[in-house]
Amino acid sequence: MNSSLSWIKAYVPDLNVKAQEYMDAMRLSGTIVESYEELDADLDQIVVGQIESIKKHPDADKLVVCQVNVGDEVLQIVTGADNIREGDKVPIVRAGGKVAGGHEPGSRVPGGVKIKKGKLRGVDSAGMMCSIEELGSSREMYPEAPENGIYIFDADVEVGSDAIEALGLHDVVFEYEITSNRVDCYSVLGIAREAAATFDLPFCPPEVSETGNEEQAKDYIKVHVENTELCHRYCARVVKNIKIAPSPKWMQRRLASVGIRPINNLVDITNYVMEEYGQPMHAYDLSTIAGSEIVVRNAKDGETFTTLDGQERTLDNNVLMICDGEKSIGIAGIMGGENSMITEDVHTVLFESANFDGPNIRRSAKRLGLRTDASGIFEKGLDPNNAQAAIDRACELVEEFSAGEVVGGMVDVCQETRVPARIKLEPDRINHLLGTDIPKEEMLTYFKRLQLGFDPDTDEVIAPTFRQDLKVTADLAEEVARLYGYDNIPSSLPNGEATTGKLSFKLRIEGIARDIAEDCGFSQAMVYSFESPKVFDKLRVPEDSSLRKAVEISNPLGEDYSIMRTISLNGMLNSLAFNYNHRNKNVRLYELGNIYLPESVPLTTDLPEERMQFTLGMYGEGDFYDMKGALELFLEKVGLHDKKEYDPDAGRPYLHPGRQADIYYDGTRIGYLGEVHPDVADTYGIGEAAYVAVIDMPEIVSRANFDHKYEGIARFPAMSRDISMTVPKEILAGQIEDVIERKGGAYLESYHLFDLYEGKQIKEGYKSLAYTIVFRAKDKTLEESEVTKAMDRILKALEKMGIELRK
């Protein structure tokens, strides 16, 4: 948001401060001024001169010698400009003065260019005539200035007067950082109101008078709003007998000071009101509106529309459109259409001042890649009451400039009216919040300076509708603080009890995952959450898999980043492949990142479920069991001490069919691990065996436990038995351990696999496993018979599985 000091002074006429003083004071009162630019910087000794005579240079065909009256003397100036005539009034920089730069736009020289007396091809020259570029501006801001020529003043400018004053360049432009909750300050009136409050000066906004003839706008135009949720208010007024002409110089200068190029009276009025009131407006040629009807509706999916910039845009049904009886004529709150643009031949104009849903305008502008000044304001959420004030101001300016005949009345389709908010004034609470002792009467003076009302009967502060940010007592406290002066509030220690800060339980679990991974030699990898749909084919994911139901990005950087990932392996495998292709050996990587699982696609209202995944990947030294060991170390560290089960029939197509397993804990699958399928590894360019593991962290967080239970040293001795078995190869060690746990009874303390053998001494299709099984009672010494009974139960159950005891 930019505004010039002269424009602010139009509403705060008693404001008389330097630029730096203004900037400092506004910052302290809560309106952040980022920077300022003095438009007359590096311009010195420049006056209005009148050319009395022009003669050819005696020694140069393209130069002329001019006698110029600058009020107190006549100067001889040699110039090569060909657009000057005797009697013209032009800006003259005297010898010893300075100009801002050269002839080209944007050629401003730091410190300016000093002009000296001299001779041009033997003829004395005591100054220089100036183009608008040499004065630090451009034809964009001064459209009446000639191209590549000297600027010519109007005939009524006084000779010898300050040329910079005549051009309106004795001004300062301030750039503000406006927070999104202060929508009122996206207008010059809002900034001026803040300036008046800051310097405790009268605020004098324009007094808008009633305009219009005896006719009624409703006889010219009808308005129908189909989507009242996205269009809260639509005001329309009509102006006929339009006379297109340049706008007054004062308006041109104010618009130019904030970077808006003056065009003509009609366009300038809508731009001026947008800057003054912070309410975007639009003007339509009424003759182009079919059926004399405005319809506000949603676009149709796939509908195309050509905007004022000549670009054809494809719309969807979330974009709000302004239409007539037959066609679309504008994208609501963003840009009008080429088919209803104002031309020099316009006779009757429809002014639109509306209030649209801010979030929808922002989303539509982003989807279309079309962010305008109007959309930037609308997306903040405007006051519906401001729509009528702005359109009435525009019509007043039309009459003031004799730019047309305003038709009486207004078509107003209003779905939302706001009333001033009422907030209970609690001075003691405000002082408690601020650490001050400010009397109630002083607080009321601050509120009055801010244009806030007060009801003494209810003891309530009344916040106007343009102050949408004032809702509770804390907001009033902030208003008091910024006008009382933050620098006047005494320093004090915070009240309350100190508390010990700590990480959330979820972050503690993730921290342990990092520590364990790094202790096991893994380095952290960072990968994108956006991926390509081709990932699923690279991972051999079936066509009917739910993993393929991914959220599509509406404005992706490209196809490679067009969906949100539903599986974390692609990023890990890409990172492993990158390292492998750079000949890095023995690489171990881990990642903690989300996957995004939607209930259905495309998304409607529910956002996808975000699940944190702990992903590990490695190649080089290490195998399946190293990866398994790292995972079990992590699970033990977070308190998952019960038995983990591994299902080798996981059926994951991206893993080796005989070297993979799903991990179960307490009957719930918490992850998987395995060797990468050779075809997948080849697709990614990994030339050796690679291993991956993925843990679903929400399942871990819900089960993790840092409570430790300690038991005393055993008072009674243990009894152990060793068994050696010949086991069919298809039977897993986990199945044997399940039998030991189920049949071991209450005295079973532990078991341990201490030998695995496959070779010639074992018959084909079998393997040899040997376990040590330990029994102990906490309250007595076990007898041989008790252990024997338990072992008998175990051995009988094993025999039923086809397992033979080796003797």
C-alpha positions in Angstrom: 0.0 0.0 0.0 1.4 3.4 -1.1 0.2 6.9 -0.4 1.6 10.4 -1.0 1.9 12.9 1.8 0.0 15.6 -0.2 -3.0 13.2 -0.6 -3.0 12.5 3.1 -2.9 16.2 3.8 -6.1 16.6 1.8 -7.9 14.9 4.6 -5.6 16.0 7.5 -5.1 19.6 6.4 -3.2 20.6 9.6 -0.6 17.9 9.1 2.8 19.6 8.9 5.7 17.2 9.4 8.9 16.0 7.7 9.0 12.7 6.0 11.2 11.0 8.6 9.1 12.4 11.5 5.9 11.1 9.9 7.5 7.7 9.3 8.7 7.4 12.9 5.4 8.5 14.5 3.3 6.2 12.3 5.5 3.3 13.2 5.1 3.9 16.9 1.4 4.1 16.6 1.1 0.8 14.8 1.0 1.7 11.1 4.3 0.3 9.8 5.9 2.6 7.2 8.4 0.5 5.3 10.1 3.3 3.4 9.5 6.6 1.7 10.6 8.3 -1.5 11.0 12.1 -1.9 9.8 12.9 -5.5 11.8 16.1 -5.5 15.0 14.5 -4.4 18.0 15.8 -6.5 15.9 18.5 -8.1 17.2 22.0 -7.4 16.8 25.5 -8.8 14.2 24.5 -11.4 11.8 27.3 -12.3 9.1 28.0 -14.9 10.5 29.9 -17.9 8.9 31.4 -20.9 10.6 31.2 -24.3 10.8 34.7 -25.8 12.7 34.0 -28.9 14.2 31.0 -30.8 17.0 31.5 -33.3 19.1 29.0 -35.2 22.5 28.1 -33.9 25.1 29.8 -36.1 27.3 26.7 -36.1 25.0 23.7 -35.7 22.0 22.6 -37.8 20.2 20.7 -35.0 20.6 23.3 -32.2 18.7 26.4 -31.5 19.5 29.4 -29.2 16.6 30.5 -27.0 16.1 33.6 -24.9 14.1 32.4 -21.8 12.4 34.7 -19.3 12.6 33.1 -15.8 11.0 36.0 -13.9 13.9 37.9 -12.5 16.2 37.6 -15.6 16.4 36.4 -19.2 18.6 33.4 -19.8 20.2 32.3 -23.0 19.9 28.5 -23.4 21.0 26.3 -26.2 19.0 23.2 -26.9 18.4 20.5 -29.4 14.7 20.0 -28.6 12.4 20.3 -31.6 9.0 20.5 -29.9 9.4 24.1 -28.4 7.8 27.3 -29.7 8.1 30.9 -28.8 5.7 31.7 -25.9 5.9 28.2 -24.5 6.4 27.8 -20.7 8.9 25.1 -19.8 10.9 23.9 -16.8 14.3 25.5 -16.6 17.2 24.4 -14.4 19.5 27.3 -13.7 23.2 27.0 -13.8 24.3 25.5 -10.4 21.0 23.5 -10.1 20.4 19.8 -10.5 18.2 17.4 -12.4 17.4 13.8 -11.4 18.7 12.0 -14.5 19.0 11.7 -18.2 16.5 11.6 -21.1 15.5 7.9 -20.8 12.8 6.7 -18.4 14.3 5.1 -15.2 17.7 6.8 -15.8 17.7 8.5 -12.5 21.3 9.2 -11.2 22.0 8.9 -7.5 22.7 12.4 -6.2 21.4 14.0 -9.4 23.2 15.7 -12.3 24.6 19.2 -11.7 24.1 21.8 -14.5 26.8 24.3 -15.2 27.2 27.3 -17.4 29.0 26.4 -20.6 29.2 26.8 -24.4 27.6 24.6 -27.0 29.5 24.8 -30.3 30.8 28.3 -29.2 27.5 29.8 -27.9 27.0 30.5 -24.2 24.2 28.5 -22.4 23.2 29.4 -18.9 20.9 26.6 -18.0 18.9 23.7 -19.4 15.3 23.0 -20.5 14.0 19.8 -19.0 12.1 16.8 -20.2 9.8 15.0 -17.8 12.4 12.1 -17.6 15.1 14.5 -16.5 12.8 15.5 -13.6 12.7 11.9 -12.4 9.3 11.0 -13.7 7.9 9.5 -17.0 5.2 9.8 -19.6 3.4 7.0 -17.9 2.7 9.3 -15.0 2.5 12.5 -17.1 0.7 11.4 -20.3 0.6 15.0 -21.6 4.4 15.1 -21.8 5.9 14.7 -25.3 7.9 11.8 -26.3 11.6 12.7 -26.5 10.9 16.4 -25.9 10.8 19.3 -23.4 7.8 19.3 -21.0 5.4 22.2 -21.9 3.4 23.8 -19.1 -0.2 25.1 -19.4 -0.5 28.7 -20.3 -1.8 29.8 -16.8 1.4 28.7 -15.0 3.3 31.8 -13.6 6.7 32.6 -15.0 9.5 32.4 -12.5 7.5 30.1 -10.1 8.7 26.8 -8.8 8.4 24.3 -11.6 8.6 21.4 -9.2 5.6 22.8 -7.3 3.7 23.2 -10.6 4.4 19.6 -11.5 3.3 18.4 -8.0 6.7 16.8 -7.3 7.2 18.5 -3.9 5.8 15.4 -2.4 6.7 12.2 -0.5 5.4 8.7 -1.3 5.3 6.3 1.6 5.2 2.5 1.4 3.2 0.8 4.2 3.2 -2.8 5.5 -0.5 -3.3 6.2 -1.5 -6.4 8.2 -4.4 -8.4 6.8 -6.7 -7.6 9.8 -6.6 -3.8 9.0 -8.5 -3.8 5.8 -9.5 -0.2 6.3 -5.8 0.9 5.9 -5.8 -0.4 2.3 -7.2 3.0 1.5 -5.9 6.6 1.6 -8.8 7.5 3.9 -7.8 4.7 6.3 -4.2 5.9 6.4 -5.2 9.5 6.8 -7.5 8.5 9.7 -4.5 6.8 11.3 -2.3 9.9 10.7 -4.9 12.2 12.2 -5.2 10.0 15.3 -1.4 9.7 15.6 -0.8 13.4 15.5 -4.0 14.3 17.3 -5.3 16.4 14.4 -8.8 16.8 12.9 -9.7 14.2 10.3 -11.7 15.7 7.3 -13.0 13.0 5.0 -14.8 14.1 1.8 -18.4 15.0 2.3 -20.3 13.2 -0.4 -23.4 15.0 -1.6 -26.4 13.3 -3.2 -26.3 13.0 -6.9 -28.6 12.0 -9.8 -31.4 13.3 -12.0 -35.1 12.5 -11.6 -34.7 9.1 -13.4 -34.2 5.8 -11.6 -31.3 3.4 -12.2 -33.7 0.4 -11.9 -35.3 1.5 -15.2 -31.9 1.0 -16.9 -30.5 -2.1 -15.3 -31.7 -5.2 -13.4 -29.5 -7.2 -11.0 -29.9 -10.8 -10.0 -27.4 -12.5 -7.7 -27.6 -16.3 -7.9 -24.8 -17.1 -5.5 -25.5 -15.0 -2.4 -22.7 -16.8 -0.4 -20.0 -15.4 -2.7 -21.6 -12.0 -3.5 -22.7 -10.3 -0.3 -23.7 -7.0 -1.9 -23.9 -5.6 -5.4 -24.5 -1.9 -6.0 -25.1 -0.5 -9.5 -25.5 3.1 -10.7 -25.9 4.5 -14.2 -24.3 7.5 -15.8 -25.4 8.6 -19.3 -24.2 11.3 -21.8 -20.6 10.3 -21.0 -17.9 12.8 -22.0 -14.5 11.2 -22.2 -11.8 13.7 -21.4 -8.6 14.0 -19.4 -9.2 14.1 -15.6 -8.1 17.2 -13.7 -4.5 17.7 -13.0 -4.9 17.3 -9.2 -6.4 13.8 -9.7 -3.7 12.9 -12.3 -1.0 13.9 -9.9 -2.4 11.9 -7.0 -2.8 8.8 -9.1 0.7 9.2 -10.5 2.2 9.6 -7.0 1.0 6.1 -6.1 2.1 4.6 -9.4 -1.2 4.6 -11.3 -1.1 5.9 -14.9 -3.8 8.5 -15.6 -5.9 7.5 -18.6 -9.1 9.5 -18.8 -11.7 10.9 -16.5 -13.9 7.8 -16.3 -11.1 5.3 -15.7 -9.3 7.7 -13.4 -12.4 8.1 -11.2 -12.7 4.3 -10.6 -9.0 4.0 -9.9 -9.1 7.1 -7.6 -12.1 5.8 -5.6 -10.4 2.4 -5.2 -7.3 4.1 -3.7 -9.3 6.6 -1.7 -11.9 4.2 -0.2 -10.2 0.9 -0.6 -13.2 -0.4 -2.6 -12.5 -1.7 -6.1 -15.0 -0.6 -8.7 -15.7 -1.4 -12.4 -17.3 0.4 -15.2 -19.2 -1.3 -18.1 -20.5 0.1 -21.3 -24.2 -0.3 -20.8 -24.9 -0.7 -24.5 -22.9 -4.0 -24.5 -25.0 -5.5 -21.6 -27.5 -7.8 -23.2 -31.1 -7.5 -21.9 -30.1 -4.7 -19.6 -29.5 -7.3 -16.9 -26.6 -8.2 -14.6 -26.5 -11.8 -13.3 -23.9 -12.8 -10.7 -23.4 -16.6 -11.0 -20.7 -19.3 -10.9 -18.9 -20.1 -14.1 -19.4 -23.4 -15.9 -16.6 -26.0 -15.9 -14.5 -25.5 -19.0 -16.1 -22.2 -19.8 -13.7 -19.8 -21.6 -13.6 -16.0 -21.2 -11.4 -13.3 -22.6 -10.4 -10.7 -20.1 -9.5 -7.0 -20.6 -5.8 -7.9 -21.2 -6.8 -10.0 -24.3 -6.1 -13.4 -22.7 -8.5 -16.2 -23.1 -8.9 -18.0 -19.7 -10.5 -21.4 -18.9 -12.7 -21.3 -15.8 -14.2 -23.8 -13.4 -17.4 -23.7 -11.4 -15.8 -22.1 -8.4 -15.1 -18.9 -10.2 -17.7 -16.2 -9.7 -18.8 -14.4 -12.9 -20.5 -11.1 -13.7 -22.8 -11.8 -16.7 -25.5 -10.1 -18.7 -28.6 -11.7 -20.1 -26.6 -13.7 -22.6 -22.9 -13.9 -21.8 -20.2 -13.4 -19.2 -18.8 -9.9 -19.1 -16.4 -10.0 -16.1 -14.6 -12.2 -13.5 -16.0 -11.0 -10.2 -13.5 -9.1 -8.1 -10.6 -9.8 -10.5 -10.9 -8.3 -14.1 -13.6 -7.2 -16.5 -14.1 -8.7 -20.0 -12.9 -7.5 -23.3 -16.5 -7.6 -24.6 -17.7 -4.9 -22.3 -14.7 -2.6 -22.1 -15.1 1.2 -22.1 -14.2 2.8 -25.4 -14.0 6.4 -26.6 -17.5 6.0 -28.1 -19.2 5.0 -24.9 -22.5 6.8 -24.2 -23.9 5.2 -21.0 -21.9 3.6 -18.3 -22.8 1.1 -15.5 -20.8 1.6 -12.3 -20.4 -1.6 -10.3 -19.4 -1.5 -6.6 -19.7 -4.9 -4.9 -18.7 -7.0 -2.0 -17.4 -10.5 -2.8 -16.2 -13.4 -0.7 -12.5 -12.8 0.0 -11.3 -16.4 0.2 -13.1 -17.3 -3.1 -11.5 -14.4 -4.9 -8.1 -15.4 -3.7 -8.5 -19.0 -4.8 -9.9 -18.0 -8.1 -7.1 -15.5 -8.8 -4.5 -18.2 -8.0 -6.1 -20.8 -10.2 -6.4 -18.4 -13.1 -2.9 -17.0 -12.5 -4.5 -13.5 -12.6 -3.9 -11.5 -9.5 -4.9 -7.8 -9.9 -5.0 -4.8 -7.6 -8.7 -5.4 -7.2 -8.4 -9.1 -6.3 -5.6 -8.2 -3.8 -8.0 -5.9 -2.0 -11.1 -8.1 -2.2 -9.3 -11.1 -0.8 -8.8 -9.3 2.5 -12.6 -9.3 3.1 -14.2 -5.8 2.8 -16.9 -4.0 4.6 -20.2 -4.3 2.6 -21.2 -0.9 3.8 -18.3 0.6 2.0 -19.7 -0.4 -1.4 -22.4 2.2 -1.4 -20.1 4.9 -0.1 -17.6 4.3 -2.9 -20.1 4.3 -5.7 -21.7 7.5 -4.4 -18.3 9.1 -4.3 -17.6 8.1 -7.9 -20.9 9.6 -9.1 -20.1 12.8 -7.2 -16.8 13.0 -9.0 -18.5 12.4 -12.4 -20.8 15.4 -11.8 -17.9 17.5 -10.4 -15.9 16.8 -13.6 -19.0 17.2 -15.9 -18.1 13.8 -17.2 -21.7 12.7 -17.6 -25.2 12.8 -16.3 -25.8 10.7 -13.2 -29.1 8.8 -13.2 -30.9 8.9 -9.9 -31.2 6.0 -7.5 -29.2 2.8 -7.1 -29.9 -0.8 -7.7 -28.7 -2.5 -4.5 -28.9 -6.3 -4.0 -27.7 -6.6 -0.4 -27.3 -9.9 1.3 -25.2 -8.8 4.3 -25.4 -5.6 6.3 -23.0 -5.0 9.2 -23.7 -3.0 12.3 -21.1 -1.5 14.5 -19.6 -3.8 17.1 -20.1 -3.0 20.7 -17.3 -3.9 23.2 -17.5 -3.5 26.9 -15.0 -1.0 28.2 -13.1 -2.4 31.1 -10.4 0.1 32.0 -9.0 -1.9 34.9 -8.5 -5.0 32.7 -6.9 -2.9 30.0 -4.5 -1.4 32.5 -3.8 -4.9 33.8 -3.0 -6.2 30.3 -0.7 -3.2 29.5 0.9 -2.7 32.9 -0.2 0.9 33.0 -2.4 3.2 35.1 -4.3 5.2 32.3 -7.5 6.9 33.4 -10.8 6.0 31.7 -11.2 9.5 30.5 -7.8 9.4 28.7 -8.8 6.1 27.0 -11.9 7.7 25.7 -9.9 10.5 24.1 -7.9 7.9 22.3 -11.0 6.2 21.1 -12.4 9.5 19.9 -9.3 10.2 17.9 -9.7 6.8 16.2 -13.3 7.6 15.2 -14.7 5.0 17.8 -17.9 5.8 19.5 -18.9 5.4 23.2 -22.2 4.6 24.8 -22.1 5.9 28.4 -25.4 4.2 29.3 -24.0 0.7 28.6 -20.3 1.6 29.0 -19.5 0.1 25.6 -17.1 1.2 22.9 -18.8 1.3 19.5 -16.5 0.2 16.7 -17.5 1.3 13.2 -18.0 -1.4 10.6 -14.7 -0.5 8.8 -12.9 -1.6 12.0 -13.4 -5.3 11.5 -10.4 -6.1 13.8 -12.0 -4.8 17.0 -13.9 -7.6 18.7 -12.8 -8.0 22.3 -11.3 -6.1 25.2 -7.7 -7.1 24.2 -8.3 -5.3 20.9 -9.3 -2.1 22.7 -6.1 -2.5 24.9 -4.0 -2.5 21.7 -5.7 0.7 20.5 -5.0 2.4 23.9 -1.4 1.2 23.9 -0.5 2.4 20.4 -1.8 5.9 21.0 -0.6 6.1 24.6 2.8 5.2 23.1 4.6 1.8 23.5 7.7 3.8 24.5 5.7 5.2 27.5 4.7 1.8 28.9 7.0 1.0 31.8 9.1 -2.2 31.6 8.0 -4.9 34.1 8.6 -8.6 34.7 6.0 -11.0 33.5 3.4 -12.2 36.0 2.6 -15.8 36.6 4.4 -19.0 37.4 7.3 -20.3 35.3 6.7 -23.6 33.6 9.1 -26.1 32.1 9.0 -26.2 28.4 9.2 -29.5 26.6 8.5 -31.2 23.3 5.1 -32.7 22.7 4.9 -36.5 23.0 4.7 -36.9 19.2 7.9 -34.8 18.7 9.7 -36.8 21.4 8.9 -40.0 19.5 10.2 -38.5 16.3 13.3 -37.3 18.0 14.0 -40.8 19.2 13.5 -42.1 15.7 16.2 -39.7 14.5 18.6 -40.6 17.3 18.3 -44.3 16.7 18.6 -44.0 12.9 21.7 -41.8 13.2 23.2 -44.1 15.9 22.8 -47.0 13.4 24.7 -45.0 10.7 21.7 -43.5 8.8 21.8 -39.9 7.5 18.7 -37.8 7.2 17.2 -37.2 3.7 14.8 -34.4 2.8 12.4 -35.2 -0.1 9.4 -33.6 -1.8 5.8 -34.3 -0.8 4.8 -33.6 -4.4 5.5 -36.3 -6.9 4.6 -37.5 -10.4 1.8 -40.0 -11.2 4.4 -42.1 -13.0 5.8 -43.1 -9.6 3.2 -45.8 -9.2 4.3 -47.5 -12.4 7.9 -47.3 -11.3 7.0 -49.0 -8.1 4.9 -51.6 -9.9 1.8 -50.6 -7.9 -1.4 -52.3 -9.3 -3.8 -50.2 -11.3 -6.6 -50.9 -8.7 -4.5 -50.0 -5.7 -5.8 -47.3 -3.3 -2.3 -45.8 -3.4 -3.1 -44.5 -6.8 -5.9 -42.3 -5.4 -3.7 -39.3 -4.9 -4.6 -35.6 -4.4 -3.9 -33.7 -7.6 -2.3 -30.2 -7.3 -4.4 -27.6 -9.1 -1.5 -25.4 -10.0 1.6 -27.7 -10.1 5.1 -26.7 -11.1 5.0 -29.5 -13.6 3.9 -33.1 -14.1 6.8 -34.3 -11.9 5.2 -32.4 -9.0 1.5 -32.7 -9.7 0.2 -35.1 -7.0 0.7 -35.4 -3.2 2.4 -38.6 -2.4 0.6 -41.6 -0.9 3.7 -43.7 -0.4 7.1 -42.6 0.9 9.4 -45.0 -1.0 9.8 -43.0 -4.2 11.7 -40.2 -2.5 13.9 -42.6 -0.6 14.7 -44.6 -3.7 15.5 -41.5 -5.7 17.9 -40.4 -3.0 19.6 -43.8 -2.9 19.9 -43.8 -6.7 21.4 -40.3 -6.6 24.1 -41.5 -4.2 24.7 -44.7 -6.2 25.1 -42.8 -9.4 27.6 -40.6 -7.7 29.6 -43.7 -6.6 28.9 -43.3 -2.9 29.4 -46.6 -1.1 27.5 -48.0 1.9 24.8 -45.4 1.9 22.2 -45.4 4.7 19.4 -42.8 4.7 16.3 -42.1 6.7 13.4 -39.7 6.4 10.5 -38.5 8.6 7.8 -37.1 6.3 4.1 -37.2 5.7 2.0 -39.1 3.2 -1.4 -37.8 2.2 -4.3 -40.3 2.1 -7.6 -38.8 0.8 -10.9 -40.5 1.6 -12.0 -39.8 -2.0 -10.7 -38.0 -5.0 -11.2 -35.3 -6.2 -11.3 -33.6 -2.8 -14.6 -32.1 -1.8 -14.5 -30.7 1.7 -12.5 -33.2 3.7 -8.7 -32.7 3.6 -6.5 -35.8 3.1 -5.3 -37.7 6.2 -1.6 -36.8 6.8 0.4 -39.7 8.3 4.0 -39.3 9.4 6.2 -42.1 8.0 9.6 -43.2 9.3 11.4 -44.4 6.2 14.8 -46.0 6.1 16.8 -47.1 3.0 20.3 -48.5 2.5 22.6 -50.3 0.1 26.1 -51.6 0.5 27.2 -53.2 3.8 24.2 -54.6 5.6 21.2 -56.8 4.8 17.6 -57.5 5.7 18.5 -58.4 9.3 20.5 -55.2 9.9 17.5 -53.2 8.8 15.3 -55.4 11.1 17.7 -54.8 14.0 17.5 -51.0 13.6 13.7 -51.1 13.6 13.5 -53.3 16.7 16.0 -51.1 18.5 13.7 -48.1 17.8 10.6 -50.0 18.9 12.3 -51.1 22.2 13.4 -47.5 22.8 9.8 -46.1 22.6 8.5 -48.7 25.0 7.1 -51.4 22.6 8.6 -54.3 24.5 6.1 -57.0 23.6 6.7 -59.4 20.8 6.8 -58.1 17.2 5.5 -60.4 14.6 6.6 -60.5 11.0 4.4 -61.7 8.1 6.5 -62.7 5.1 3.3 -62.9 2.9 3.1 -59.1 2.7 2.6 -59.2 -1.1 4.1 -55.8 -1.7 5.0 -55.6 -5.5 7.9 -53.2 -5.0 9.7 -55.5 -2.6 11.5 -58.8 -3.3 8.8 -61.6 -3.1 10.9 -63.8 -0.8 12.6 -61.1 1.3 9.9 -58.9 2.7 7.6 -58.8 5.7 4.8 -56.7 7.2 5.5 -55.8 10.9 2.7 -56.4 13.4 2.5 -55.3 17.0 -0.4 -56.2 19.3 -2.3 -57.5 16.2 -1.9 -54.2 14.2 0.3 -53.6 11.2 2.8 -50.9 12.1 5.0 -51.0 9.0 7.0 -53.2 6.6 10.6 -53.9 5.5 12.3 -55.8 2.8 14.7 -55.9 -0.1 13.8 -53.7 -3.0 12.4 -55.7 -6.0 15.2 -56.1 -8.5 13.1 -54.7 -11.3 12.3 -51.6 -9.2 15.9 -51.2 -8.3 16.8 -51.4 -11.9 14.2 -48.8 -12.8 15.7 -46.4 -10.3 19.2 -47.1 -11.5 20.4 -48.8 -8.3 22.8 -51.5 -9.3 23.0 -53.6 -6.2 20.7 -55.0 -3.5 18.9 -52.2 -1.6 16.8 -52.5 1.6 14.0 -50.3 2.8 11.7 -50.1 5.8 8.7 -47.9 6.6 7.1 -47.4 10.0 3.7 -45.8 10.4 4.4 -43.3 13.1 0.8 -42.6 14.3 0.5 -46.3 15.2 3.8 -46.0 17.2 2.8 -42.7 19.0 -0.5 -44.3 20.1 1.3 -47.2 21.7 4.6 -45.7 22.9 5.2 -45.7 26.6 8.1 -44.3 28.5 7.1 -45.7 31.9 9.7 -48.1 33.3 8.8 -51.0 35.6 11.6 -52.4 37.7 11.7 -55.9 39.3 14.0 -57.0 42.0 16.7 -59.6 41.6 15.3 -63.1 41.4 15.4 -64.9 44.8 15.0 -68.4 43.4 17.1 -70.2 40.8 16.1 -70.8 37.2 16.0 -74.1 35.4 16.8 -74.2 31.7 16.3 -76.8 28.9 17.9 -76.9 25.5 16.0 -78.4 22.6 17.3 -79.1 19.1 14.7 -79.7 16.3 14.5 -80.7 12.7 12.0 -78.3 11.2 10.4 -78.1 7.8 11.8 -75.1 6.0 8.4 -73.5 5.5 7.8 -73.3 9.2 9.1 -70.0 10.6 11.0 -69.4 13.9 8.2 -67.1 14.9 5.7 -70.0 14.7 7.9 -72.1 17.0 8.2 -69.2 19.5 4.4 -68.8 19.5 4.1 -72.4 20.6 6.7 -72.0 23.3 4.9 -68.9 24.7 1.5 -70.6 24.6 2.5 -73.9 26.1 5.3 -72.8 28.4 2.9 -72.0 31.2 3.3 -69.5 34.1 6.9 -70.4 34.9 8.2 -69.6 31.5 10.7 -66.7 31.8 12.5 -66.5 28.5 13.7 -68.4 25.4 16.5 -67.8 23.0 17.4 -69.2 19.5 21.1 -70.1 19.7 21.6 -72.2 16.6 20.4 -72.4 13.0 21.8 -75.0 10.6 21.1 -76.1 7.1 23.4 -78.6 5.4 24.1 -82.1 4.3 23.6 -83.6 7.7 19.9 -82.4 7.7 17.5 -84.1 5.3 16.4 -82.2 2.3 13.6 -79.7 2.9 14.4 -79.3 6.6 16.5 -77.1 8.8 17.9 -77.5 12.3 16.9 -75.0 15.1 18.1 -75.0 18.7 16.5 -73.0 21.6 17.3 -72.5 25.2 14.2 -72.2 27.3 14.4 -70.8 30.8 11.8 -71.4 33.6 11.7 -69.7 37.0 9.1 -69.2 39.8 9.1 -66.0 41.8 7.9 -67.6 45.0 9.7 -70.9 45.2 12.3 -73.2 43.8 10.9 -75.2 40.8 10.8 -78.9 40.9 12.0 -81.1 38.0 8.5 -82.4 37.5 7.0 -79.0 37.0 9.5 -78.1 34.3 9.1 -81.5 32.7 5.3 -81.0 32.4 5.8 -77.7 30.6 8.4 -79.1 28.2 6.1 -82.0 27.4 3.3 -79.6 26.4 5.7 -77.7 24.2 7.1 -80.8 22.5 3.7 -82.3 21.8 2.6 -79.1 20.2 5.7 -79.0 18.1 5.3 -82.6 17.0 1.8 -81.8 15.7 3.5 -79.2 13.4 5.7 -81.9 11.9 8.7 -80.9 13.9 11.1 -83.7 15.0 13.1 -83.5 18.2 16.8 -84.3 17.6 18.3 -86.7 20.2 
